[in-house]
């Protein structure tokens, strides 16, 4: 789960629109892109948005960390990555990267 996905989940759980969630701190357009993983949000703004609604910041990050631990990549995926890296198969690594982005698997940093 990304920060954007966690924000969206929290917003929906509390019955807020994107406009209500931002409280005028950022544009709805920017915030929508954060929820959809297109833009990143800086820590100060994230804390401001959470604080605006009196959401527990520690609870937010605890849930986020717990979700990340649960979504570990599969052994098959790791094997494919290692094999492609050893063969220096950039096209396969690009395909795997797209799968990770589209499938919600934790992204991995692999030096080439």
N, C-alpha and C positions, 0 to 999 in steps of 0.2 A: 504494500500500500504506500502510495506517495503522500506527501504533505497535501497536495491538491485534492487527492481522493479522500483523505482524512477530513479536510475542511468541508468538502461537499457532504460527506456522511454526517458530520456534526451539524451542518446547516439544515439538512433535511430532517434529521432527528428532532430538531428544535423548531421546525415549521417556518423557517426563514427563507425569504427570497434572496437572491444574490445581492440585490440593492440593499436590503435590510442588513445582510451579513457584513457588507463593506462599511456601512454607516457613513458613507461619503469619504472614507479614507483613501480610496482608489476608485477608478472607474469600474463600472460593471463589466466592461469589455476586458480590462486587464484581469479582473478577478475571475471571470469565466475561463480565461486562458490558463490561469493558475490551476483551477479545478480540473481542467482538461489536459494538464501536463505540458502545455505549450510554453508557458512562462514560469519562472521560478519566483518565489516570494522571499524577500529578505527577512531575517529574524525579527528585526524591530517592527516591521509591518505585521508580521504574523502575530506577534505578541500583542500589538495594538488591537488587532481584530478580535483576538480571543478575549482580551481584557474588556473590550467594548461591551461584550455580552456576558461578562462575568463567568466565562468558561474557565475551568480549572486547567491552567497551563501544564502543570505537572502531569495531570491525568491525560491530557491530549498527547504529550510526548511518550508517556508510558504505553498507551494504547498503540501508538504508531510504532514504537520499538518492538512491542509484542507481535504485531502483525508482520513486521519485516523478518523476525526470527522464524515465523511459521511458514513463510513463503520462500524457503530455500530451493535453489535450483535442483533439478533431478540429476541423478547419476548419469543418465543418458545424455543430458544436455552438457554436463561437464566433460564427458568423454568426447563429444563432438567438438567442443571448444578446444580441448587439448590436441586432438587429432588435427584439426584445421590449423592450429597454431604451429604445430610441429612441421606440417607440410607448407607452411606459409601461404595458405589458401585464403587470400583476402576476400574473395567472393563468398566463400562459405562463412567466413567470420561476419561479413555484412549480412548474410541471410539469417544467421543466428542472432545477430544484434536486432534485426527487425522482429524476429520471433519474440525476443525478450521484451522489446518495447510494446508489442501488440498483445502479448500473452500475460503480462503482469508478473513475469518472473523477475526476481531481483537481478539488476544489472551487475556485471562483473567487470573489473578492470583487468585487461590482459595485455601485458607488454608484448609488442611485436618486434 
